[in-house]
Amino acid sequence: MFKIILYILMAEFPVATRVLFEISRILNTGLDMETLSICVRLCEQGINPEALSSVIKELRKATEALKAAENMTG
């Protein structure tokens, strides 16, 4: 369902969406188009962008730690 919404948004705002994704890529955020769109929607709903950024960073750290632990155990 979300992918359908994403395609609709891209059709309505193709230039803005591509520009935003290109900026994200240049800044090496590691966000794919779907994740970036979710972040934009959350910010539009009033989520603090800095808090969202902190959550994403913490989730990435936790994911890396889990992967490292899995690699050590086998």
WOSULZI-V125712 format. One record per backbone hydrogen bond with DSSP energy under -1.0 kcal/mol. NH is the residue of the N-H (numbers start at 1). CO is the residue of the C=O. E is the energy in kcal/mol with one decimal. If there is no record, write none. Layout:
# WOSULZI-V125712
NH&CO&E / NH&CO&E
This chain:
# WOSULZI-V125712
5&1&-1.8 / 6&2&-2.9 / 7&3&-2.4 / 8&4&-2.1 / 9&5&-2.8 / 10&6&-2.6 / 11&7&-1.9 / 12&8&-2.4 / 13&9&-3.1 / 17&13&-2.5 / 18&14&-2.0 / 19&15&-2.7 / 20&16&-2.6 / 21&17&-2.3 / 22&18&-2.5 / 23&19&-2.6 / 24&20&-2.3 / 25&21&-2.4 / 26&22&-2.7 / 27&23&-2.4 / 28&25&-1.4 / 29&24&-2.3 / 36&32&-2.8 / 37&33&-2.2 / 38&34&-2.0 / 39&35&-2.4 / 40&36&-2.4 / 41&37&-2.4 / 42&38&-2.5 / 43&39&-2.3 / 44&40&-2.4 / 45&41&-1.3 / 46&43&-1.5 / 47&42&-2.3 / 52&48&-2.4 / 53&49&-2.4 / 54&50&-2.1 / 55&51&-2.3 / 56&52&-2.4 / 57&53&-2.4 / 58&54&-2.5 / 59&55&-2.6 / 60&56&-2.2 / 61&57&-2.3 / 62&58&-2.5 / 63&59&-2.3 / 64&60&-2.5 / 65&61&-2.4 / 66&62&-2.3 / 67&63&-2.4 / 68&64&-2.5 / 69&65&-2.3 / 70&66&-2.3 / 71&67&-2.2 / 72&68&-1.6 / 73&69&-1.6 / 74&70&-1.4
